[in-house]
Amino acid sequence: MTTVRIGVTEDRGGVLDLLRTALAEEAGDDVVGLEHLLWGDPHRDLSVVAERDGELVGAASGTVAERDGTRRAYVTVVAVADGHRRHGLGRHLLSALEDAVLARGATSIQAGGSAPRYWWPGVDTADRDASAFFEGCGYARPDDAVATNLDVDLAAHRDLVRVPPPAQVPMRRLTAEEWPAFEAWMRETWGDTWASEAGAALRRRPVSCFVAVEDQTYLGFAAYDTNRAGWFGPMGSSPAERGRGVGSALLRACLSSYLDAGRTDCEIAWVGPVDFYARTVGAVPGRTFAALRKPLTPAADASA
């Protein structure tokens, strides 16, 4: 018999073991990122797990946050162990997660896109199984907007990545000691979401964020591995400093760190300025992700 229940602290090791095998290798091996994703905010994060004969065979995790004056939940991951799939367990887990976030006051739920902590910006539009799963559970795309990731072949574009920074761009790796000052600048310049996302760089060794600083003033920043290993972003340079090559230098510093670590490729997550990345480091369009949402109401839940 399979039992579905709310996850507890003691389940964390089992959930991580499950994700290592149930998710694709590039999505399941980043333990530091997964721990931050699933349990980074104890006031917002929650999970449900499925057990069979004392073995953890499935898990669904989510988070609840205020967005534009509404309380929305986000599905961060749903995973079922091999050998237990195709029997409705994923649907059961997702339904239990919906009940849990509804009890916390959420009025809608979205698959992915739980910035500042996310594993996917949405549902991969090329993943027909994932799209069919969520659509079969009542999720729909609210509009035509999609998030785009770019791919960079670091090995093929090594010469672009290794361009030395301009002398007029004083650049270095962020330090943990300066975080309070940097965080204040981030929140004032870029907002709470990017400030929080960049803060995850402090969990990496070395700290996975570079900053440009002149006369004790931040000119720009670029971070990588903030949510997932192998993903670049966010990045920004102060409007008054644009044209000096700050953004290009910071981007190349991050991607050079990937090369130094032996990586041959990376993804630039949730991209805005596609032309900039294509021109600077040879990035090309990669995966696209759609936001799939479902309304949550007590009446609808009761009739399900």
Secondary structure, 3 states (H helix, E strand, C coil): CEEEEECCHHHHHHHHHHHHHHCCHHHHCCHHHHHHHHHCCCCCEEEEEEEECCEEEEEEEEEEEEECCEEEEEEEEEEECCCCCCCCHHHHHHHHHHHHHHHCCCCEEEECCCCCCCCCCCEECCCHHHHHHHHHCCCECCCCCEEEEEEEECCCCHHHHCCCCCCCCCEEECCHHHHHHHHHHHHHHCCHHHHHHHHHHHHCCCCCEEEEEECCEEEEEEEECCCCCCEEEEEEECHHHCCCCHHHHHHHHHHHHHHHCCCCEEEECCCCCHHHHHHHHCCEEEEEEECEEEECCHHHHHHC
